[in-house]
Amino acid sequence: MEDRSNKTIMSSVLFLDIVEYSKKSVTGQISLKERFNAYLAEAIQDMPVADRIILDTGDGAAVNFLGDVEDALKAALSLRASLLNEDAQLEPELLVRIGINLGPVRLMRDLNGQPNIVGDGINVAQRVMGFADPGQILVSRSYYDAVSRLSAQYADMFHYQGSRTDKHVREHEVYAIGYPGEYTTKKMLAKVFEEAQSQSVGMMGRAQAAYSALAKSMNKRRLAWLENIKKADTKQRALYAAVVLVPLLIGWLAVMHGLNKVVQPDLSVETMPSASVEPVIAEKVDVGSAASSMTARQAAEQPKSQQPSNKSQPENNKSQQTKKRLDTPAQSAENKTQSKAAILAVKKTASEQTQGGSVKADAEAFILVLCKEGSQVFVDGSQKGTISSSGSTTVTAKPGKHKIIINHASFGIYTNEVDLEPGKIERVSPKVCR
């Protein structure tokens, strides 16, 4: 490959930033950076080294792709999938903002003689990244114009977010590639709830402290007044009683007014849709007789140990769930058995929605997705689950048209539209999943 030093070219730039990295302790920063580097290395491992230049920015990274324009998109989706699948209990929490731009960059050498990039292409990528929410992917108008014209499926992935202005008063039209997803939304909701609860407890504590101080002061005054009352005549005692009761009443009203101001914060967090690409094969399955007492959702979510199977898998398979591997004949037989159990369970639930031979007016429809383990399933842009070792998952939806998207590291992204009928099961089985 020729030396591209000191040349200006058009390339796609992926800019990444770890949220609140500088606020963490040194130990926390080391943990965040090690996990971030591991996920980024995995996201770009299939791309030739000669076609990418990586710049470490301390609290993130900038990756310049000299090859296919889709490389930046694939790397961003892979990185976000790794972040969403990370253990929710792992601390500190790793949240990343992601921005992509297509623009001119200048290839050069740094002081150490290593490849480096400068120019408007990387500057705009950083600006676009700055507009993104934690866990969100935003792209510039130039990158959207280039990628969306490669195929209709790519165009369906983007959602126009409007025009944003950076600190240099420069306008940028940005597009979102999906949204954080259910996993990140749950983590963000838990964090907001914890902060709101802490704030409410603090306000209650201050109110109680104020009340205690007021009560203590009133008690001292009460003792002093009692001594004076003992020495006073009838008229003076009546006056003293009025002077004592009025401040106590005012103080009590003030405390009650302060407690009424403790307002529960709004903890609602909108789940933003996600999107992906490529066609799949969809087949309609008629509702049959009942063969299981489980509901469709229970069959899809039931642990492997409780599902019917012909042979049990070795225990060490649990430690290999995140590795790519080929199913053995015994595992394939078990997965087929589990898929059949899921289908029968869905049929059972669908049968229960019939009344007198006809489908109820409010009957729901079902989508049975059969694919490889680890495949992410999206319906109308919202993630509905990840396929387990059983090789299937079931989604309950309202009758009508829905967009189904399946994403897996081995075959990429696939999409199709299905038209659901009340009480019916829509079976989705892409060829690449077989």
C-alpha positions in Angstrom: 0.0 0.0 0.0 1.4 3.4 -1.0 2.5 5.9 1.7 -0.4 8.4 2.1 1.5 10.8 4.4 1.1 14.5 3.7 -2.0 13.9 1.6 -5.6 15.3 1.9 -8.3 12.7 1.4 -12.0 12.3 2.1 -12.6 9.7 4.8 -15.1 8.7 7.6 -14.1 9.6 11.2 -15.5 7.9 14.3 -15.1 10.1 17.4 -15.8 8.5 20.9 -16.0 10.1 24.3 -16.4 8.5 27.7 -19.0 10.4 29.7 -17.8 12.1 32.9 -14.4 10.4 32.6 -12.5 13.3 34.3 -14.8 13.2 37.4 -13.8 9.7 38.2 -10.9 8.7 40.5 -7.7 7.3 39.1 -8.8 3.8 39.8 -12.1 4.5 38.1 -10.5 6.1 35.1 -8.2 3.0 34.6 -11.2 0.7 34.8 -13.2 2.7 32.3 -10.3 3.0 29.8 -9.4 -0.7 29.9 -13.0 -1.7 29.2 -13.4 1.0 26.6 -10.2 -0.1 24.8 -11.3 -3.8 24.8 -14.7 -3.0 23.3 -13.2 -0.7 20.6 -10.5 -3.3 19.7 -13.2 -5.9 19.3 -15.3 -3.5 17.1 -12.5 -2.9 14.6 -10.7 -6.3 14.7 -12.1 -7.3 11.2 -10.9 -4.1 9.5 -7.4 -4.0 7.9 -4.8 -2.2 10.0 -3.6 -0.3 7.0 -7.1 1.2 6.5 -7.5 2.8 9.9 -5.7 5.3 12.1 -6.5 5.4 15.8 -5.8 8.5 17.9 -6.1 8.2 21.7 -7.7 11.3 23.1 -7.4 10.3 26.8 -11.1 10.3 27.6 -11.9 8.5 24.3 -10.6 7.9 20.8 -10.8 9.1 17.2 -10.7 6.4 14.5 -10.1 7.4 10.9 -11.2 4.8 8.3 -9.5 5.0 4.9 -11.4 2.0 3.4 -15.2 1.5 3.0 -17.4 4.3 4.2 -19.6 1.7 6.1 -16.7 0.7 8.4 -17.4 3.6 10.8 -21.0 2.6 11.0 -20.2 -1.1 11.6 -17.7 -0.2 14.3 -20.1 2.2 16.1 -22.9 -0.4 16.2 -20.6 -3.2 17.4 -19.2 -0.9 20.2 -22.6 0.2 21.3 -23.8 -3.5 21.4 -20.9 -4.3 23.7 -21.7 -1.4 26.0 -25.4 -2.4 26.2 -24.5 -6.0 27.1 -22.1 -5.0 29.9 -23.0 -6.1 33.4 -25.3 -3.5 35.0 -23.6 -4.0 38.4 -20.1 -3.2 37.1 -18.7 0.0 38.5 -18.0 2.7 37.5 -20.6 2.8 34.8 -19.3 3.1 31.2 -21.3 5.4 29.0 -20.0 6.6 25.7 -21.1 9.4 23.2 -20.5 8.5 19.6 -20.2 10.8 16.5 -19.5 10.0 12.8 -18.5 12.4 10.0 -17.4 12.2 6.4 -15.0 15.0 5.5 -11.5 16.0 4.4 -8.5 15.1 6.6 -4.8 15.6 6.2 -2.6 12.5 6.7 0.7 13.3 8.4 3.3 12.0 10.9 3.4 13.0 14.6 6.6 13.7 16.6 7.1 10.0 17.1 6.8 9.3 13.4 3.4 7.6 13.8 0.4 8.2 11.5 -1.8 11.2 12.5 -4.8 13.0 11.1 -5.8 16.7 11.2 -8.4 18.7 9.4 -12.1 19.6 9.2 -13.2 16.0 9.0 -12.1 15.1 12.5 -13.2 18.5 13.9 -16.7 18.1 12.7 -16.8 14.5 14.0 -16.0 15.8 17.5 -18.7 18.5 17.3 -21.3 15.9 16.2 -20.2 13.6 19.0 -20.7 16.5 21.5 -24.4 16.7 20.5 -25.1 13.1 21.3 -26.6 11.8 24.5 -24.9 9.0 26.5 -25.1 5.8 24.6 -26.4 7.5 21.4 -24.9 7.5 17.9 -25.1 10.7 15.8 -23.8 11.3 12.3 -23.3 14.4 10.2 -25.3 15.3 7.1 -22.4 14.5 4.8 -22.0 10.9 6.2 -25.8 10.4 6.0 -25.9 11.5 2.4 -23.1 9.0 1.5 -24.3 5.9 3.5 -28.0 6.3 3.0 -27.6 6.1 -0.8 -25.8 2.7 -0.6 -29.1 0.9 0.1 -32.6 1.5 1.2 -32.0 -0.5 4.4 -29.2 1.9 5.4 -31.5 4.8 4.9 -34.1 3.3 7.2 -31.6 3.3 10.1 -31.4 7.1 10.4 -33.7 9.5 12.2 -33.3 13.2 11.5 -32.6 15.2 14.7 -32.6 18.7 13.3 -29.9 21.4 13.1 -27.5 22.0 16.0 -25.1 24.9 16.6 -21.6 24.4 18.1 -19.6 26.8 20.2 -18.1 28.4 17.0 -21.7 29.3 15.8 -21.5 26.7 13.1 -24.7 24.8 12.1 -24.6 21.0 11.8 -27.5 18.9 10.6 -27.4 15.6 12.5 -29.0 12.2 12.3 -29.4 9.5 14.9 -28.6 5.8 14.4 -31.1 4.2 16.8 -31.1 5.2 20.4 -29.5 3.8 23.7 -32.0 0.9 24.0 -33.8 -0.6 26.9 -30.7 -1.7 28.9 -29.2 1.8 29.1 -32.6 3.3 29.7 -33.1 1.1 32.8 -29.7 2.0 34.1 -30.3 5.7 33.6 -33.8 5.4 35.2 -32.3 3.7 38.3 -29.6 6.5 38.6 -32.2 9.3 38.3 -34.4 7.6 40.9 -31.5 7.2 43.3 -30.5 10.9 43.0 -34.1 12.0 43.4 -34.5 9.8 46.5 -31.3 11.2 48.0 -32.5 14.7 47.4 -35.9 14.0 49.0 -34.2 12.4 52.1 -32.0 15.5 52.4 -34.9 17.8 52.4 -36.8 15.8 55.0 -33.7 15.7 57.2 -33.4 19.5 57.1 -37.1 19.9 57.9 -36.8 17.6 60.8 -33.7 19.4 62.1 -35.4 22.7 61.9 -38.4 21.3 63.8 -36.2 19.9 66.5 -34.4 23.2 67.0 -37.7 25.0 67.2 -39.1 22.6 69.7 -36.0 22.8 71.9 -36.2 26.6 71.9 -39.9 26.6 72.7 -39.4 24.1 75.5 -36.8 26.5 77.2 -39.2 29.4 76.8 -42.1 27.3 78.2 -40.1 26.5 81.4 -39.3 30.2 81.9 -42.9 31.2 81.4 -44.1 28.6 83.8 -42.0 30.1 86.5 -43.3 33.6 85.8 -46.9 32.2 85.7 -46.6 30.8 89.1 -45.8 34.3 90.4 -48.5 36.1 88.4 -52.2 36.8 89.1 -55.2 35.6 87.1 -55.1 38.3 84.4 -51.3 38.0 83.9 -51.6 34.2 83.6 -54.2 34.6 80.8 -51.9 37.0 78.9 -48.9 34.7 79.4 -50.9 31.7 78.0 -51.8 33.7 74.8 -48.2 34.8 74.3 -47.0 31.2 74.6 -49.7 29.5 72.4 -49.5 31.9 69.4 -45.8 31.3 68.6 -46.2 27.6 69.0 -49.1 27.6 66.5 -47.2 29.8 64.0 -44.1 27.5 64.3 -46.2 24.4 63.7 -47.9 25.9 60.6 -44.4 26.9 59.2 -43.1 23.4 59.6 -46.1 21.8 57.9 -45.8 24.3 55.0 -42.1 23.3 54.6 -43.0 19.6 54.5 -45.6 20.2 51.8 -43.0 21.6 49.5 -41.2 18.2 49.3 -42.2 17.3 45.8 -41.6 13.9 44.2 -39.5 14.5 41.0 -40.5 13.2 37.6 -38.7 9.9 37.1 -40.1 9.2 33.6 -37.4 8.4 31.0 -38.5 8.0 27.4 -37.3 4.8 25.7 -36.0 5.9 22.3 -36.3 3.5 19.4 -33.5 1.7 17.7 -33.2 0.7 14.1 -31.2 -1.6 11.8 -31.1 -3.2 8.2 -31.3 -6.1 5.6 -34.2 -8.3 4.5 -35.4 -11.5 6.3 -37.9 -14.3 5.4 -41.2 -14.1 7.2 -43.8 -17.0 7.2 -47.3 -17.0 8.6 -48.2 -19.9 11.0 -51.8 -20.8 11.7 -53.0 -21.1 15.3 -53.3 -24.8 16.2 -54.6 -26.7 19.3 -53.2 -26.0 22.8 -50.1 -28.1 23.6 -48.7 -26.2 26.6 -49.9 -24.3 29.7 -47.2 -21.7 29.4 -47.9 -18.2 28.0 -46.0 -16.9 25.0 -43.9 -14.6 27.1 -43.1 -17.3 29.7 -42.0 -19.7 27.0 -39.7 -17.1 25.5 -38.2 -16.1 28.8 -38.2 -19.5 30.6 -34.6 -20.5 31.8 -33.0 -23.3 29.7 -33.0 -25.6 32.7 -36.8 -25.6 32.8 -37.4 -26.0 29.1 -38.0 -29.5 27.6 -34.9 -31.0 25.9 -33.7 -34.4 24.7 -30.2 -34.0 26.1 -28.6 -31.8 28.7 -25.7 -29.5 27.7 -22.4 -29.5 29.7 -22.2 -27.0 32.5 -19.1 -25.4 31.1 -21.3 -24.0 28.3 -22.3 -21.2 30.7 -18.8 -19.8 30.6 -18.8 -19.9 26.7 -22.0 -18.0 26.0 -20.1 -14.9 24.8 -17.8 -16.9 22.5 -18.5 -17.7 18.8 -18.9 -21.5 18.4 -20.7 -24.1 16.2 -23.5 -26.1 17.7 -22.9 -29.8 18.2 -25.6 -32.3 17.0 -26.8 -32.7 20.6 -27.1 -29.0 21.1 -28.9 -28.5 17.7 -31.5 -31.2 18.8 -32.0 -29.5 22.1 -32.5 -26.1 20.5 -35.0 -27.5 18.0 -36.9 -29.1 21.0 -36.9 -25.7 22.8 -38.1 -23.9 19.7 -40.9 -26.3 19.3 -41.9 -25.8 22.9 -41.9 -22.0 22.4 -44.1 -22.4 19.3 -46.6 -24.6 21.1 -46.7 -22.2 24.0 -47.5 -19.3 21.7 -50.2 -21.4 20.0 -51.7 -22.1 23.4 -51.9 -18.4 24.2 -53.3 -17.5 20.8 -55.9 -20.2 21.1 -57.1 -18.7 24.4 -57.9 -15.5 22.5 -60.5 -17.2 20.4 -64.2 -17.2 21.4 -66.8 -19.4 19.7 -64.5 -20.2 16.8 -63.7 -16.5 16.1 -60.9 -14.3 17.3 -61.6 -11.8 20.0 -61.7 -8.2 19.0 -58.9 -7.3 21.4 -56.8 -10.3 20.7 -53.0 -9.8 20.4 -50.6 -11.1 17.7 -47.3 -12.8 18.2 -43.9 -12.7 16.4 -41.7 -15.8 16.8 -38.1 -15.1 15.8 -35.8 -18.0 15.1 -32.1 -17.2 14.8 -28.6 -17.6 16.3 -27.8 -17.2 19.9 -27.0 -13.6 20.8 -29.0 -12.1 18.0 -30.7 -8.8 19.0 -34.4 -8.4 18.1 -36.0 -5.0 17.4 -39.7 -4.3 16.8 -40.6 -0.8 15.5 -37.1 0.5 16.5 -37.4 -0.7 20.1 -35.2 -3.6 21.4 -37.4 -6.5 22.5 -34.8 -9.0 23.6 -31.8 -11.1 22.7 -32.1 -14.7 21.5 -30.8 -17.2 24.0 -29.3 -20.7 23.5 -32.8 -22.0 22.7 -32.5 -20.3 19.3 -35.8 -18.4 19.5 -37.7 -15.6 21.2 -41.3 -14.5 21.2 -42.6 -10.9 21.0 -46.2 -9.9 21.7 -47.6 -7.1 19.6 -50.8 -5.4 18.5 -52.3 -6.5 15.1 -51.1 -4.4 12.1 -47.8 -3.7 10.3 -44.6 -3.8 12.3 -40.9 -3.5 11.3 -38.7 -6.4 12.5 -34.9 -6.0 12.7 -32.3 -8.7 13.7 -28.7 -7.8 14.4 -25.9 -10.3 14.9 -22.1 -10.0 14.7 -21.7 -12.9 12.4 -24.0 -11.8 9.6 -24.7 -8.2 10.2 -28.1 -6.5 10.2 -31.4 -7.7 8.6 -34.8 -6.1 8.4 -38.3 -6.7 7.1 -41.9 -5.6 7.6 -44.7 -8.0 8.8 -48.4 -7.6 8.8 -49.8 -9.2 12.0 -53.4 -10.6 12.3 -55.3 -10.9 15.6 -54.6 -14.2 17.3 -52.0 -15.2 14.6 -48.3 -16.1 14.9 -45.8 -14.5 12.5 -42.7 -16.7 12.2 -39.5 -14.8 11.3 -36.5 -17.0 10.2 -33.7 -15.4 8.2 -31.7 -17.7 5.9 -28.5 -16.6 7.5 -29.8 -17.9 10.8 -30.2 -21.5 9.6 
